Amino acid sequence: MDRKEIQQHVIDELGKILVDKSPFQENEDVMMSNLFLEEEDFSDFFADLQSDFNITLPNRIKTELSHLPDNPDYRQLTLDGLVDLILVQMTSRKPR
């Protein structure tokens, strides 16, 4: 799966839980902090991504992203940054 396919899959997964999809229509490199997801939405989103890509995202990232308004360190994470993280996880995973 190439980068563009991964990005589209992430957008599709977010689209399942977002009511307002305008950030994606207006800006391909939308910041995660602009998505206004509930903690449960983030949990479902990460679970789906991990299952779909057969990866394990770091707990620190998942926890801090689900509390974005309270966490200035990850407020600027973009969709592209998340896609990069997925790519790194996919390429570094060990064959099963």
DAJODA-V107913 format. One record per residue. N is the residue number from 1. PSI is psi in degrees with one decimal (none if undefined). BURIAL is # if it has 24 or more other C-alpha atoms within 12 Angstrom, else .. Layout:
N_PSI_BURIAL / N_PSI_BURIAL
This chain:
1_127.8_. / 2_174.0_. / 3_-44.1_. / 4_-40.2_. / 5_-39.9_. / 6_-45.6_# / 7_-44.0_# / 8_-38.6_. / 9_-42.2_# / 10_-44.0_# / 11_-42.7_# / 12_-41.9_. / 13_-42.5_# / 14_-36.9_# / 15_-26.0_. / 16_-26.9_. / 17_-11.5_# / 18_135.6_. / 19_-44.8_. / 20_105.4_. / 21_4.4_. / 22_-31.9_. / 23_-35.8_. / 24_-31.2_# / 25_-28.6_. / 26_-28.2_. / 27_115.2_. / 28_-29.0_. / 29_51.3_. / 30_144.0_# / 31_141.3_. / 32_-30.2_# / 33_-15.8_# / 34_-0.3_# / 35_-21.5_# / 36_56.3_# / 37_147.9_# / 38_159.4_. / 39_-40.2_. / 40_-36.5_. / 41_-44.6_# / 42_-42.8_# / 43_-47.8_# / 44_-42.9_. / 45_-49.6_# / 46_-38.6_# / 47_-43.2_. / 48_-44.7_. / 49_-43.7_# / 50_-41.3_# / 51_-47.2_. / 52_-38.0_. / 53_0.3_# / 54_50.4_. / 55_171.0_# / 56_110.2_# / 57_144.4_# / 58_135.5_. / 59_-38.1_. / 60_-44.3_. / 61_-48.2_# / 62_-44.7_# / 63_-46.1_. / 64_-34.5_# / 65_-31.8_# / 66_-9.7_# / 67_37.6_# / 68_-45.6_# / 69_-24.6_. / 70_-1.3_. / 71_98.2_. / 72_-22.8_. / 73_-33.4_. / 74_8.7_# / 75_-27.6_# / 76_7.3_. / 77_130.3_# / 78_169.4_# / 79_-42.8_# / 80_-38.4_# / 81_-40.1_# / 82_-40.8_# / 83_-41.4_# / 84_-42.2_. / 85_-42.6_# / 86_-43.7_# / 87_-43.8_# / 88_-44.9_. / 89_-39.8_. / 90_-40.9_# / 91_-22.1_. / 92_-7.0_. / 93_150.6_. / 94_139.6_. / 95_143.6_. / 96_none_.
